[in-house]
Amino acid sequence: MRQLRFRLAISRAQLLQYYQGRTAALSVITEQGVRLQVSLHHFRPFVGHDGLNGRFEIELTPEQQLHRLSRLS
């Protein structure tokens, strides 16, 4: 499986716009230079009072489907 890492720093105000239906997915560029679109609902466990912040790792199946998403820091 392929593992990719990326950082996110999204404020609480920005997240509210996402959750109000304006955006269904986040577009990120990984540390490896790959652009990914990840459905916003996958990030819900990582949202805090200050928004969505941290370094994340995503594991993709050979079919490029999300297998696992975790926060590293």
PQR file of N, CA, C, O and H, with PARSE charges and radii, in Angstrom:
ATOM      1  N   MET A   1       0.826  -1.179   0.000 -0.4000 1.5000
ATOM      2  CA  MET A   1       0.000   0.000   0.000 -0.0000 2.0000
ATOM      3  C   MET A   1       0.871   1.244   0.000  0.5500 1.7000
ATOM      4  O   MET A   1       1.985   1.242   0.525 -0.5500 1.4000
ATOM      5  N   ARG A   2       0.364   2.273  -0.579 -0.4000 1.5000
ATOM      6  CA  ARG A   2       1.096   3.528  -0.715 -0.0000 2.0000
ATOM      7  C   ARG A   2       0.785   4.442   0.468  0.5500 1.7000
ATOM      8  O   ARG A   2      -0.378   4.628   0.826 -0.5500 1.4000
ATOM      9  H   ARG A   2      -0.541   2.275  -1.006  0.4000 1.0000
ATOM     10  N   GLN A   3       1.832   5.013   1.074 -0.4000 1.5000
ATOM     11  CA  GLN A   3       1.667   5.928   2.194 -0.0000 2.0000
ATOM     12  C   GLN A   3       2.161   7.308   1.788  0.5500 1.7000
ATOM     13  O   GLN A   3       3.263   7.453   1.259 -0.5500 1.4000
ATOM     14  H   GLN A   3       2.776   4.862   0.783  0.4000 1.0000
ATOM     15  N   LEU A   4       1.334   8.326   2.042 -0.4000 1.5000
ATOM     16  CA  LEU A   4       1.656   9.704   1.707 -0.0000 2.0000
ATOM     17  C   LEU A   4       1.420  10.580   2.927  0.5500 1.7000
ATOM     18  O   LEU A   4       0.502  10.332   3.708 -0.5500 1.4000
ATOM     19  H   LEU A   4       0.439   8.209   2.472  0.4000 1.0000
ATOM     20  N   ARG A   5       2.254  11.612   3.090 -0.4000 1.5000
ATOM     21  CA  ARG A   5       2.135  12.507   4.240 -0.0000 2.0000
ATOM     22  C   ARG A   5       1.885  13.943   3.780  0.5500 1.7000
ATOM     23  O   ARG A   5       2.343  14.370   2.720 -0.5500 1.4000
ATOM     24  H   ARG A   5       3.000  11.813   2.455  0.4000 1.0000
ATOM     25  N   PHE A   6       1.133  14.680   4.625 -0.4000 1.5000
ATOM     26  CA  PHE A   6       0.833  16.082   4.314 -0.0000 2.0000
ATOM     27  C   PHE A   6       0.486  16.827   5.594  0.5500 1.7000
ATOM     28  O   PHE A   6       0.156  16.219   6.612 -0.5500 1.4000
ATOM     29  H   PHE A   6       0.761  14.333   5.486  0.4000 1.0000
ATOM     30  N   ARG A   7       0.563  18.138   5.530 -0.4000 1.5000
ATOM     31  CA  ARG A   7       0.225  19.007   6.660 -0.0000 2.0000
ATOM     32  C   ARG A   7      -1.050  19.770   6.348  0.5500 1.7000
ATOM     33  O   ARG A   7      -1.320  20.129   5.202 -0.5500 1.4000
ATOM     34  H   ARG A   7       0.831  18.632   4.703  0.4000 1.0000
ATOM     35  N   LEU A   8      -1.830  20.010   7.400 -0.4000 1.5000
ATOM     36  CA  LEU A   8      -3.034  20.825   7.276 -0.0000 2.0000
ATOM     37  C   LEU A   8      -3.049  21.865   8.386  0.5500 1.7000
ATOM     38  O   LEU A   8      -2.659  21.586   9.520 -0.5500 1.4000
ATOM     39  H   LEU A   8      -1.611  19.718   8.331  0.4000 1.0000
ATOM     40  N   ALA A   9      -3.503  23.061   8.048 -0.4000 1.5000
ATOM     41  CA  ALA A   9      -3.716  24.131   9.021 -0.0000 2.0000
ATOM     42  C   ALA A   9      -4.959  24.880   8.560  0.5500 1.7000
ATOM     43  O   ALA A   9      -4.872  25.834   7.788 -0.5500 1.4000
ATOM     44  H   ALA A   9      -3.820  23.288   7.127  0.4000 1.0000
ATOM     45  N   ILE A  10      -6.111  24.435   9.042 -0.4000 1.5000
ATOM     46  CA  ILE A  10      -7.389  25.012   8.633 -0.0000 2.0000
ATOM     47  C   ILE A  10      -8.072  25.555   9.881  0.5500 1.7000
ATOM     48  O   ILE A  10      -8.316  24.815  10.834 -0.5500 1.4000
ATOM     49  H   ILE A  10      -6.182  23.660   9.670  0.4000 1.0000
ATOM     50  N   SER A  11      -8.377  26.836   9.874 -0.4000 1.5000
ATOM     51  CA  SER A  11      -8.990  27.466  11.042 -0.0000 2.0000
ATOM     52  C   SER A  11     -10.421  26.977  11.246  0.5500 1.7000
ATOM     53  O   SER A  11     -11.031  26.380  10.360 -0.5500 1.4000
ATOM     54  H   SER A  11      -8.179  27.437   9.100  0.4000 1.0000
ATOM     55  N   ARG A  12     -10.926  27.246  12.427 -0.4000 1.5000
ATOM     56  CA  ARG A  12     -12.307  26.873  12.746 -0.0000 2.0000
ATOM     57  C   ARG A  12     -13.291  27.571  11.803  0.5500 1.7000
ATOM     58  O   ARG A  12     -14.258  26.958  11.350 -0.5500 1.4000
ATOM     59  H   ARG A  12     -10.430  27.731  13.147  0.4000 1.0000
ATOM     60  N   ALA A  13     -13.046  28.840  11.509 -0.4000 1.5000
ATOM     61  CA  ALA A  13     -13.932  29.597  10.613 -0.0000 2.0000
ATOM     62  C   ALA A  13     -13.937  28.993   9.210  0.5500 1.7000
ATOM     63  O   ALA A  13     -14.992  28.897   8.582 -0.5500 1.4000
ATOM     64  H   ALA A  13     -12.260  29.338  11.877  0.4000 1.0000
ATOM     65  N   GLN A  14     -12.784  28.590   8.719 -0.4000 1.5000
ATOM     66  CA  GLN A  14     -12.709  27.962   7.398 -0.0000 2.0000
ATOM     67  C   GLN A  14     -13.448  26.627   7.395  0.5500 1.7000
ATOM     68  O   GLN A  14     -14.142  26.305   6.431 -0.5500 1.4000
ATOM     69  H   GLN A  14     -11.927  28.668   9.228  0.4000 1.0000
ATOM     70  N   LEU A  15     -13.303  25.852   8.466 -0.4000 1.5000
ATOM     71  CA  LEU A  15     -13.993  24.562   8.548 -0.0000 2.0000
ATOM     72  C   LEU A  15     -15.502  24.733   8.548  0.5500 1.7000
ATOM     73  O   LEU A  15     -16.219  23.923   7.960 -0.5500 1.4000
ATOM     74  H   LEU A  15     -12.739  26.114   9.250  0.4000 1.0000
ATOM     75  N   LEU A  16     -15.988  25.775   9.200 -0.4000 1.5000
ATOM     76  CA  LEU A  16     -17.431  26.013   9.220 -0.0000 2.0000
ATOM     77  C   LEU A  16     -17.964  26.208   7.806  0.5500 1.7000
ATOM     78  O   LEU A  16     -19.063  25.753   7.489 -0.5500 1.4000
ATOM     79  H   LEU A  16     -15.406  26.433   9.678  0.4000 1.0000
ATOM     80  N   GLN A  17     -17.197  26.879   6.959 -0.4000 1.5000
ATOM     81  CA  GLN A  17     -17.606  27.046   5.560 -0.0000 2.0000
ATOM     82  C   GLN A  17     -17.687  25.690   4.867  0.5500 1.7000
ATOM     83  O   GLN A  17     -18.620  25.436   4.106 -0.5500 1.4000
ATOM     84  H   GLN A  17     -16.304  27.249   7.217  0.4000 1.0000
ATOM     85  N   TYR A  18     -16.725  24.828   5.124 -0.4000 1.5000
ATOM     86  CA  TYR A  18     -16.750  23.500   4.527 -0.0000 2.0000
ATOM     87  C   TYR A  18     -17.990  22.734   4.970  0.5500 1.7000
ATOM     88  O   TYR A  18     -18.686  22.127   4.155 -0.5500 1.4000
ATOM     89  H   TYR A  18     -15.967  25.034   5.742  0.4000 1.0000
ATOM     90  N   TYR A  19     -18.258  22.773   6.285 -0.4000 1.5000
ATOM     91  CA  TYR A  19     -19.370  22.004   6.819 -0.0000 2.0000
ATOM     92  C   TYR A  19     -20.726  22.582   6.437  0.5500 1.7000
ATOM     93  O   TYR A  19     -21.739  21.891   6.548 -0.5500 1.4000
ATOM     94  H   TYR A  19     -17.693  23.267   6.946  0.4000 1.0000
ATOM     95  N   GLN A  20     -20.766  23.816   5.995 -0.4000 1.5000
ATOM     96  CA  GLN A  20     -22.020  24.415   5.545 -0.0000 2.0000
ATOM     97  C   GLN A  20     -22.354  23.996   4.121  0.5500 1.7000
ATOM     98  O   GLN A  20     -23.293  24.519   3.522 -0.5500 1.4000
ATOM     99  H   GLN A  20     -19.944  24.377   5.905  0.4000 1.0000
ATOM    100  N   GLY A  21     -21.596  23.066   3.584 -0.4000 1.5000
ATOM    101  CA  GLY A  21     -21.920  22.494   2.291 -0.0000 2.0000
ATOM    102  C   GLY A  21     -21.236  23.122   1.101  0.5500 1.7000
ATOM    103  O   GLY A  21     -21.531  22.770  -0.041 -0.5500 1.4000
ATOM    104  H   GLY A  21     -20.833  22.641   4.071  0.4000 1.0000
ATOM    105  N   ARG A  22     -20.335  24.039   1.347 -0.4000 1.5000
ATOM    106  CA  ARG A  22     -19.661  24.693   0.228 -0.0000 2.0000
ATOM    107  C   ARG A  22     -18.578  23.821  -0.390  0.5500 1.7000
ATOM    108  O   ARG A  22     -18.230  23.981  -1.560 -0.5500 1.4000
ATOM    109  H   ARG A  22     -20.096  24.324   2.275  0.4000 1.0000
ATOM    110  N   THR A  23     -18.051  22.897   0.408 -0.4000 1.5000
ATOM    111  CA  THR A  23     -16.996  22.015  -0.076 -0.0000 2.0000
ATOM    112  C   THR A  23     -17.188  20.628   0.518  0.5500 1.7000
ATOM    113  O   THR A  23     -17.447  20.497   1.715 -0.5500 1.4000
ATOM    114  H   THR A  23     -18.335  22.767   1.358  0.4000 1.0000
ATOM    115  N   ALA A  24     -17.066  19.604  -0.293 -0.4000 1.5000
ATOM    116  CA  ALA A  24     -17.235  18.230   0.188 -0.0000 2.0000
ATOM    117  C   ALA A  24     -15.901  17.518   0.375  0.5500 1.7000
ATOM    118  O   ALA A  24     -15.836  16.482   1.037 -0.5500 1.4000
ATOM    119  H   ALA A  24     -16.855  19.710  -1.265  0.4000 1.0000
ATOM    120  N   ALA A  25     -14.826  18.076  -0.211 -0.4000 1.5000
ATOM    121  CA  ALA A  25     -13.531  17.410  -0.139 -0.0000 2.0000
ATOM    122  C   ALA A  25     -12.417  18.446   0.014  0.5500 1.7000
ATOM    123  O   ALA A  25     -12.548  19.597  -0.405 -0.5500 1.4000
ATOM    124  H   ALA A  25     -14.878  18.917  -0.748  0.4000 1.0000
ATOM    125  N   LEU A  26     -11.334  18.007   0.618 -0.4000 1.5000
ATOM    126  CA  LEU A  26     -10.143  18.833   0.731 -0.0000 2.0000
ATOM    127  C   LEU A  26      -9.155  18.407  -0.339  0.5500 1.7000
ATOM    128  O   LEU A  26      -8.988  17.218  -0.609 -0.5500 1.4000
ATOM    129  H   LEU A  26     -11.228  17.073   0.958  0.4000 1.0000
ATOM    130  N   SER A  27      -8.513  19.371  -0.933 -0.4000 1.5000
ATOM    131  CA  SER A  27      -7.455  19.091  -1.893 -0.0000 2.0000
ATOM    132  C   SER A  27      -6.135  19.391  -1.207  0.5500 1.7000
ATOM    133  O   SER A  27      -5.914  20.507  -0.737 -0.5500 1.4000
ATOM    134  H   SER A  27      -8.648  20.337  -0.714  0.4000 1.0000
ATOM    135  N   VAL A  28      -5.264  18.406  -1.148 -0.4000 1.5000
ATOM    136  CA  VAL A  28      -3.974  18.569  -0.482 -0.0000 2.0000
ATOM    137  C   VAL A  28      -2.860  18.161  -1.432  0.5500 1.7000
ATOM    138  O   VAL A  28      -3.051  17.341  -2.330 -0.5500 1.4000
ATOM    139  H   VAL A  28      -5.443  17.500  -1.531  0.4000 1.0000
ATOM    140  N   ILE A  29      -1.696  18.752  -1.213 -0.4000 1.5000
ATOM    141  CA  ILE A  29      -0.495  18.326  -1.922 -0.0000 2.0000
ATOM    142  C   ILE A  29       0.404  17.677  -0.883  0.5500 1.7000
ATOM    143  O   ILE A  29       0.779  18.308   0.105 -0.5500 1.4000
ATOM    144  H   ILE A  29      -1.541  19.418  -0.483  0.4000 1.0000
ATOM    145  N   THR A  30       0.742  16.437  -1.106 -0.4000 1.5000
ATOM    146  CA  THR A  30       1.529  15.678  -0.145 -0.0000 2.0000
ATOM    147  C   THR A  30       2.990  16.113  -0.178  0.5500 1.7000
ATOM    148  O   THR A  30       3.431  16.811  -1.091 -0.5500 1.4000
ATOM    149  H   THR A  30       0.438  15.924  -1.909  0.4000 1.0000
ATOM    150  N   GLU A  31       3.723  15.684   0.837 -0.4000 1.5000
ATOM    151  CA  GLU A  31       5.162  15.953   0.887 -0.0000 2.0000
ATOM    152  C   GLU A  31       5.882  15.307  -0.285  0.5500 1.7000
ATOM    153  O   GLU A  31       6.989  15.716  -0.637 -0.5500 1.4000
ATOM    154  H   GLU A  31       3.365  15.116   1.578  0.4000 1.0000
ATOM    155  N   GLN A  32       5.266  14.304  -0.891 -0.4000 1.5000
ATOM    156  CA  GLN A  32       5.847  13.622  -2.044 -0.0000 2.0000
ATOM    157  C   GLN A  32       5.467  14.302  -3.361  0.5500 1.7000
ATOM    158  O   GLN A  32       5.871  13.843  -4.429 -0.5500 1.4000
ATOM    159  H   GLN A  32       4.367  13.972  -0.606  0.4000 1.0000
ATOM    160  N   GLY A  33       4.693  15.392  -3.296 -0.4000 1.5000
ATOM    161  CA  GLY A  33       4.325  16.143  -4.488 -0.0000 2.0000
ATOM    162  C   GLY A  33       3.077  15.651  -5.200  0.5500 1.7000
ATOM    163  O   GLY A  33       2.810  16.056  -6.332 -0.5500 1.4000
ATOM    164  H   GLY A  33       4.364  15.764  -2.428  0.4000 1.0000
ATOM    165  N   VAL A  34       2.315  14.789  -4.560 -0.4000 1.5000
ATOM    166  CA  VAL A  34       1.099  14.225  -5.158 -0.0000 2.0000
ATOM    167  C   VAL A  34      -0.104  15.038  -4.689  0.5500 1.7000
ATOM    168  O   VAL A  34      -0.225  15.327  -3.498 -0.5500 1.4000
ATOM    169  H   VAL A  34       2.532  14.459  -3.641  0.4000 1.0000
ATOM    170  N   ARG A  35      -0.991  15.408  -5.603 -0.4000 1.5000
ATOM    171  CA  ARG A  35      -2.224  16.107  -5.233 -0.0000 2.0000
ATOM    172  C   ARG A  35      -3.311  15.067  -4.988  0.5500 1.7000
ATOM    173  O   ARG A  35      -3.546  14.184  -5.812 -0.5500 1.4000
ATOM    174  H   ARG A  35      -0.892  15.174  -6.570  0.4000 1.0000
ATOM    175  N   LEU A  36      -3.974  15.192  -3.828 -0.4000 1.5000
ATOM    176  CA  LEU A  36      -5.057  14.277  -3.462 -0.0000 2.0000
ATOM    177  C   LEU A  36      -6.312  15.068  -3.134  0.5500 1.7000
ATOM    178  O   LEU A  36      -6.236  16.197  -2.649 -0.5500 1.4000
ATOM    179  H   LEU A  36      -3.784  15.910  -3.158  0.4000 1.0000
ATOM    180  N   GLN A  37      -7.447  14.482  -3.397 -0.4000 1.5000
ATOM    181  CA  GLN A  37      -8.718  15.004  -2.909 -0.0000 2.0000
ATOM    182  C   GLN A  37      -9.260  13.987  -1.929  0.5500 1.7000
ATOM    183  O   GLN A  37      -9.449  12.817  -2.261 -0.5500 1.4000
ATOM    184  H   GLN A  37      -7.509  13.565  -3.791  0.4000 1.0000
ATOM    185  N   VAL A  38      -9.510  14.456  -0.701 -0.4000 1.5000
ATOM    186  CA  VAL A  38      -9.972  13.567   0.362 -0.0000 2.0000
ATOM    187  C   VAL A  38     -11.289  14.115   0.896  0.5500 1.7000
ATOM    188  O   VAL A  38     -11.387  15.295   1.233 -0.5500 1.4000
ATOM    189  H   VAL A  38      -9.357  15.406  -0.431  0.4000 1.0000
ATOM    190  N   SER A  39     -12.280  13.271   0.970 -0.4000 1.5000
ATOM    191  CA  SER A  39     -13.582  13.674   1.480 -0.0000 2.0000
ATOM    192  C   SER A  39     -13.444  14.223   2.893  0.5500 1.7000
ATOM    193  O   SER A  39     -12.753  13.646   3.732 -0.5500 1.4000
ATOM    194  H   SER A  39     -12.200  12.313   0.696  0.4000 1.0000
ATOM    195  N   LEU A  40     -14.101  15.324   3.138 -0.4000 1.5000
ATOM    196  CA  LEU A  40     -13.982  16.023   4.412 -0.0000 2.0000
ATOM    197  C   LEU A  40     -14.417  15.162   5.599  0.5500 1.7000
ATOM    198  O   LEU A  40     -13.882  15.323   6.696 -0.5500 1.4000
ATOM    199  H   LEU A  40     -14.662  15.792   2.456  0.4000 1.0000
ATOM    200  N   HIS A  41     -15.359  14.267   5.406 -0.4000 1.5000
ATOM    201  CA  HIS A  41     -15.845  13.480   6.542 -0.0000 2.0000
ATOM    202  C   HIS A  41     -14.762  12.584   7.152  0.5500 1.7000
ATOM    203  O   HIS A  41     -14.872  12.191   8.314 -0.5500 1.4000
ATOM    204  H   HIS A  41     -15.794  14.137   4.515  0.4000 1.0000
ATOM    205  N   HIS A  42     -13.723  12.259   6.388 -0.4000 1.5000
ATOM    206  CA  HIS A  42     -12.628  11.440   6.928 -0.0000 2.0000
ATOM    207  C   HIS A  42     -11.838  12.175   8.010  0.5500 1.7000
ATOM    208  O   HIS A  42     -11.178  11.540   8.833 -0.5500 1.4000
ATOM    209  H   HIS A  42     -13.633  12.579   5.445  0.4000 1.0000
ATOM    210  N   PHE A  43     -11.900  13.509   8.013 -0.4000 1.5000
ATOM    211  CA  PHE A  43     -11.127  14.305   8.958 -0.0000 2.0000
ATOM    212  C   PHE A  43     -11.870  14.624  10.247  0.5500 1.7000
ATOM    213  O   PHE A  43     -11.269  15.186  11.163 -0.5500 1.4000
ATOM    214  H   PHE A  43     -12.436  14.025   7.344  0.4000 1.0000
ATOM    215  N   ARG A  44     -13.132  14.293  10.353 -0.4000 1.5000
ATOM    216  CA  ARG A  44     -13.927  14.647  11.542 -0.0000 2.0000
ATOM    217  C   ARG A  44     -13.290  14.240  12.872  0.5500 1.7000
ATOM    218  O   ARG A  44     -13.336  15.020  13.823 -0.5500 1.4000
ATOM    219  H   ARG A  44     -13.619  13.836   9.609  0.4000 1.0000
ATOM    220  N   PRO A  45     -12.696  13.041  12.975 -0.5600 1.5000
ATOM    221  CA  PRO A  45     -12.103  12.670  14.270  0.2800 2.0000
ATOM    222  C   PRO A  45     -10.938  13.565  14.699  0.5500 1.7000
ATOM    223  O   PRO A  45     -10.543  13.547  15.864 -0.5500 1.4000
ATOM    224  N   PHE A  46     -10.393  14.341  13.775 -0.4000 1.5000
ATOM    225  CA  PHE A  46      -9.204  15.137  14.052 -0.0000 2.0000
ATOM    226  C   PHE A  46      -9.501  16.623  14.248  0.5500 1.7000
ATOM    227  O   PHE A  46      -8.580  17.407  14.480 -0.5500 1.4000
ATOM    228  H   PHE A  46     -10.714  14.356  12.828  0.4000 1.0000
ATOM    229  N   VAL A  47     -10.754  17.017  14.160 -0.4000 1.5000
ATOM    230  CA  VAL A  47     -11.129  18.429  14.296 -0.0000 2.0000
ATOM    231  C   VAL A  47     -11.146  18.799  15.775  0.5500 1.7000
ATOM    232  O   VAL A  47     -11.752  18.109  16.595 -0.5500 1.4000
ATOM    233  H   VAL A  47     -11.501  16.380  13.971  0.4000 1.0000
ATOM    234  N   GLY A  48     -10.467  19.904  16.100 -0.4000 1.5000
ATOM    235  CA  GLY A  48     -10.443  20.406  17.472 -0.0000 2.0000
ATOM    236  C   GLY A  48     -11.096  21.768  17.550  0.5500 1.7000
ATOM    237  O   GLY A  48     -11.651  22.258  16.566 -0.5500 1.4000
ATOM    238  H   GLY A  48      -9.975  20.464  15.434  0.4000 1.0000
ATOM    239  N   HIS A  49     -11.029  22.378  18.717 -0.4000 1.5000
ATOM    240  CA  HIS A  49     -11.638  23.690  18.925 -0.0000 2.0000
ATOM    241  C   HIS A  49     -11.004  24.765  18.040  0.5500 1.7000
ATOM    242  O   HIS A  49     -11.660  25.739  17.671 -0.5500 1.4000
ATOM    243  H   HIS A  49     -10.578  21.981  19.516  0.4000 1.0000
ATOM    244  N   ASP A  50      -9.740  24.583  17.708 -0.4000 1.5000
ATOM    245  CA  ASP A  50      -9.044  25.569  16.884 -0.0000 2.0000
ATOM    246  C   ASP A  50      -9.075  25.235  15.394  0.5500 1.7000
ATOM    247  O   ASP A  50      -8.492  25.961  14.590 -0.5500 1.4000
ATOM    248  H   ASP A  50      -9.207  23.791  18.008  0.4000 1.0000
ATOM    249  N   GLY A  51      -9.733  24.170  15.023 -0.4000 1.5000
ATOM    250  CA  GLY A  51      -9.829  23.790  13.611 -0.0000 2.0000
ATOM    251  C   GLY A  51      -9.205  22.432  13.350  0.5500 1.7000
ATOM    252  O   GLY A  51      -9.306  21.513  14.163 -0.5500 1.4000
ATOM    253  H   GLY A  51     -10.207  23.580  15.677  0.4000 1.0000
ATOM    254  N   LEU A  52      -8.565  22.325  12.211 -0.4000 1.5000
ATOM    255  CA  LEU A  52      -7.950  21.066  11.782 -0.0000 2.0000
ATOM    256  C   LEU A  52      -6.479  21.338  11.495  0.5500 1.7000
ATOM    257  O   LEU A  52      -6.132  21.960  10.491 -0.5500 1.4000
ATOM    258  H   LEU A  52      -8.482  23.071  11.551  0.4000 1.0000
ATOM    259  N   ASN A  53      -5.631  20.867  12.383 -0.4000 1.5000
ATOM    260  CA  ASN A  53      -4.203  21.156  12.279 -0.0000 2.0000
ATOM    261  C   ASN A  53      -3.393  19.892  12.526  0.5500 1.7000
ATOM    262  O   ASN A  53      -3.782  19.036  13.320 -0.5500 1.4000
ATOM    263  H   ASN A  53      -5.913  20.362  13.199  0.4000 1.0000
ATOM    264  N   GLY A  54      -2.266  19.787  11.838 -0.4000 1.5000
ATOM    265  CA  GLY A  54      -1.352  18.696  12.097 -0.0000 2.0000
ATOM    266  C   GLY A  54      -0.741  18.117  10.833  0.5500 1.7000
ATOM    267  O   GLY A  54      -0.994  18.561   9.713 -0.5500 1.4000
ATOM    268  H   GLY A  54      -1.951  20.482  11.192  0.4000 1.0000
ATOM    269  N   ARG A  55       0.068  17.115  11.072 -0.4000 1.5000
ATOM    270  CA  ARG A  55       0.698  16.366   9.987 -0.0000 2.0000
ATOM    271  C   ARG A  55      -0.011  15.023   9.931  0.5500 1.7000
ATOM    272  O   ARG A  55      -0.199  14.362  10.953 -0.5500 1.4000
ATOM    273  H   ARG A  55       0.274  16.755  11.982  0.4000 1.0000
ATOM    274  N   PHE A  56      -0.400  14.632   8.732 -0.4000 1.5000
ATOM    275  CA  PHE A  56      -1.222  13.438   8.542 -0.0000 2.0000
ATOM    276  C   PHE A  56      -0.542  12.458   7.602  0.5500 1.7000
ATOM    277  O   PHE A  56       0.308  12.825   6.790 -0.5500 1.4000
ATOM    278  H   PHE A  56      -0.247  15.169   7.903  0.4000 1.0000
ATOM    279  N   GLU A  57      -0.942  11.202   7.738 -0.4000 1.5000
ATOM    280  CA  GLU A  57      -0.493  10.159   6.817 -0.0000 2.0000
ATOM    281  C   GLU A  57      -1.731   9.448   6.298  0.5500 1.7000
ATOM    282  O   GLU A  57      -2.625   9.076   7.058 -0.5500 1.4000
ATOM    283  H   GLU A  57      -1.632  10.904   8.397  0.4000 1.0000
ATOM    284  N   ILE A  58      -1.759   9.270   4.996 -0.4000 1.5000
ATOM    285  CA  ILE A  58      -2.860   8.556   4.361 -0.0000 2.0000
ATOM    286  C   ILE A  58      -2.276   7.310   3.694  0.5500 1.7000
ATOM    287  O   ILE A  58      -1.219   7.357   3.065 -0.5500 1.4000
ATOM    288  H   ILE A  58      -1.033   9.572   4.378  0.4000 1.0000
ATOM    289  N   GLU A  59      -2.972   6.225   3.845 -0.4000 1.5000
ATOM    290  CA  GLU A  59      -2.555   4.971   3.213 -0.0000 2.0000
ATOM    291  C   GLU A  59      -3.600   4.622   2.167  0.5500 1.7000
ATOM    292  O   GLU A  59      -4.793   4.556   2.461 -0.5500 1.4000
ATOM    293  H   GLU A  59      -3.831   6.186   4.356  0.4000 1.0000
ATOM    294  N   LEU A  60      -3.136   4.400   0.940 -0.4000 1.5000
ATOM    295  CA  LEU A  60      -4.014   4.099  -0.186 -0.0000 2.0000
ATOM    296  C   LEU A  60      -3.843   2.655  -0.625  0.5500 1.7000
ATOM    297  O   LEU A  60      -2.743   2.103  -0.588 -0.5500 1.4000
ATOM    298  H   LEU A  60      -2.166   4.454   0.701  0.4000 1.0000
ATOM    299  N   THR A  61      -4.935   2.060  -1.037 -0.4000 1.5000
ATOM    300  CA  THR A  61      -4.892   0.710  -1.599 -0.0000 2.0000
ATOM    301  C   THR A  61      -4.282   0.783  -2.997  0.5500 1.7000
ATOM    302  O   THR A  61      -4.110   1.878  -3.533 -0.5500 1.4000
ATOM    303  H   THR A  61      -5.829   2.508  -1.067  0.4000 1.0000
ATOM    304  N   PRO A  62      -3.953  -0.358  -3.596 -0.5600 1.5000
ATOM    305  CA  PRO A  62      -3.457  -0.344  -4.978  0.2800 2.0000
ATOM    306  C   PRO A  62      -4.458   0.279  -5.963  0.5500 1.7000
ATOM    307  O   PRO A  62      -4.068   0.736  -7.038 -0.5500 1.4000
ATOM    308  N   GLU A  63      -5.736   0.297  -5.597 -0.4000 1.5000
ATOM    309  CA  GLU A  63      -6.771   0.902  -6.452 -0.0000 2.0000
ATOM    310  C   GLU A  63      -6.944   2.391  -6.162  0.5500 1.7000
ATOM    311  O   GLU A  63      -7.881   3.017  -6.658 -0.5500 1.4000
ATOM    312  H   GLU A  63      -6.053  -0.074  -4.723  0.4000 1.0000
ATOM    313  N   GLN A  64      -6.033   2.964  -5.350 -0.4000 1.5000
ATOM    314  CA  GLN A  64      -6.039   4.384  -4.972 -0.0000 2.0000
ATOM    315  C   GLN A  64      -7.214   4.772  -4.075  0.5500 1.7000
ATOM    316  O   GLN A  64      -7.626   5.933  -4.066 -0.5500 1.4000
ATOM    317  H   GLN A  64      -5.272   2.455  -4.947  0.4000 1.0000
ATOM    318  N   GLN A  65      -7.754   3.821  -3.328 -0.4000 1.5000
ATOM    319  CA  GLN A  65      -8.827   4.091  -2.376 -0.0000 2.0000
ATOM    320  C   GLN A  65      -8.209   4.286  -0.990  0.5500 1.7000
ATOM    321  O   GLN A  65      -7.183   3.685  -0.672 -0.5500 1.4000
ATOM    322  H   GLN A  65      -7.420   2.878  -3.336  0.4000 1.0000
ATOM    323  N   LEU A  66      -8.835   5.123  -0.173 -0.4000 1.5000
ATOM    324  CA  LEU A  66      -8.344   5.372   1.164 -0.0000 2.0000
ATOM    325  C   LEU A  66      -8.480   4.108   2.016  0.5500 1.7000
ATOM    326  O   LEU A  66      -9.557   3.520   2.113 -0.5500 1.4000
ATOM    327  H   LEU A  66      -9.669   5.611  -0.432  0.4000 1.0000
ATOM    328  N   HIS A  67      -7.386   3.712   2.619 -0.4000 1.5000
ATOM    329  CA  HIS A  67      -7.390   2.557   3.521 -0.0000 2.0000
ATOM    330  C   HIS A  67      -7.324   3.021   4.977  0.5500 1.7000
ATOM    331  O   HIS A  67      -8.007   2.478   5.846 -0.5500 1.4000
ATOM    332  H   HIS A  67      -6.511   4.189   2.540  0.4000 1.0000
ATOM    333  N   ARG A  68      -6.473   4.056   5.234 -0.4000 1.5000
ATOM    334  CA  ARG A  68      -6.275   4.535   6.593 -0.0000 2.0000
ATOM    335  C   ARG A  68      -5.834   5.986   6.541  0.5500 1.7000
ATOM    336  O   ARG A  68      -5.073   6.387   5.661 -0.5500 1.4000
ATOM    337  H   ARG A  68      -5.918   4.497   4.529  0.4000 1.0000
ATOM    338  N   LEU A  69      -6.322   6.770   7.499 -0.4000 1.5000
ATOM    339  CA  LEU A  69      -5.892   8.156   7.677 -0.0000 2.0000
ATOM    340  C   LEU A  69      -5.553   8.335   9.141  0.5500 1.7000
ATOM    341  O   LEU A  69      -6.358   8.006  10.012 -0.5500 1.4000
ATOM    342  H   LEU A  69      -6.941   6.444   8.215  0.4000 1.0000
ATOM    343  N   SER A  70      -4.371   8.853   9.418 -0.4000 1.5000
ATOM    344  CA  SER A  70      -3.972   9.065  10.813 -0.0000 2.0000
ATOM    345  C   SER A  70      -3.215  10.371  10.960  0.5500 1.7000
ATOM    346  O   SER A  70      -2.566  10.845  10.027 -0.5500 1.4000
ATOM    347  H   SER A  70      -3.718   9.120   8.710  0.4000 1.0000
ATOM    348  N   ARG A  71      -3.312  10.944  12.159 -0.4000 1.5000
ATOM    349  CA  ARG A  71      -2.536  12.171  12.447 -0.0000 2.0000
ATOM    350  C   ARG A  71      -1.218  11.741  13.081  0.5500 1.7000
ATOM    351  O   ARG A  71      -1.194  10.961  14.033 -0.5500 1.4000
ATOM    352  H   ARG A  71      -3.839  10.558  12.916  0.4000 1.0000
ATOM    353  N   LEU A  72      -0.132  12.260  12.540 -0.4000 1.5000
ATOM    354  CA  LEU A  72       1.197  11.934  13.058 -0.0000 2.0000
ATOM    355  C   LEU A  72       1.601  12.902  14.158  0.5500 1.7000
ATOM    356  O   LEU A  72       2.251  12.503  15.125 -0.5500 1.4000
ATOM    357  H   LEU A  72      -0.151  12.894  11.767  0.4000 1.0000
ATOM    358  N   SER A  73       1.228  14.156  14.025 -0.4000 1.5000
ATOM    359  CA  SER A  73       1.563  15.158  15.048 -0.0000 2.0000
ATOM    360  C   SER A  73       0.581  16.309  14.994  0.5500 1.7000
ATOM    361  O   SER A  73       0.693  17.253  15.775 -0.5500 1.4000
ATOM    362  H   SER A  73       0.700  14.480  13.239  0.4000 1.0000
TER
END
